[in-house]
């Protein structure tokens, strides 16, 4: 699954021909696909429509519709220019919000600048980095914490696997061959939460129904069992489990995921601490300041009329007494 944004959707299939990318959009539109080697690709519209591909400077001009378009013969990930433009705009908007609140996110601004400077050399490689930066800023400015569970500080789970469709494309799995004297666990130190009030806790995982009671999440000493059915299903059997509300205060928390029984096959993807407004949407974090649906189309039309590309992406430095906060 490819995180494009801007009303575009896609996924990549690896094969012996070099790979295929399947892409579609909310509405029919003529789009510049940013690519390094557009002459190598073949485009096929299974619905019989004519994508009318034309090689142009910086990529491939093609018609994208609501039906899938297959782009074959390349290992590159084509990047629709509207997705690139909107991602930059949204990151800059969040950096501006931070500046107004006297929060110094210079590191994030520098990361954006480096991504913009490197985009022409590697569009398909840089775009995922920009999307990850956007989601990281959305989490920070939106008051929620999104933790990738494959990045454990201490674990005896089985292995980290590549998991297309999961957050960051990976997941931590447990499929024990022998018993462990201390049980199986994964720990996460210094998980930062941002709210003074109670926070909702959600975990994204693939767990068979009969296994759910055998896995437990502990947040700074508070046990939170996994119960009920998941919502927001995505990927290969993953979904979001609502663990309840934690009383932990804002600041650094210790999170421990513990197998407390006979666990045969489990995969964990992410855990989220969020205000009560959080609703799972697959692998995508919510926007920091979501736009009401009735205003989204007007925002897109206004953006489409404006020239693209930032002229200055590093905000003015925060006054020295404000300090630096990294999302």
Beta strands, then each sheet from edge to edge (+ up, - down):
strand 1: 2-5
strand 2: 8-13
strand 3: 20-25
strand 4: 29-34
strand 5: 42-45
strand 6: 54-56
strand 7: 59-64
strand 8: 69-72
strand 9: 79-80
strand 10: 145-148
strand 11: 154-155
strand 12: 159-162
strand 13: 170-174
strand 14: 184-193
strand 15: 199-207
strand 16: 215-219
strand 17: 222-225
strand 18: 231-234
strand 19: 238-246
strand 20: 251-259
strand 21: 266-274
sheet 1: 1+ 2- 3+ 8- 5+
sheet 2: 6+ 7- 4+ 9-
sheet 3: 10+ 21- 13+ 12-
sheet 4: 10+ 21- 15+ 19- 18+
sheet 5: 11+ 14- 20+ 16- 17+
end
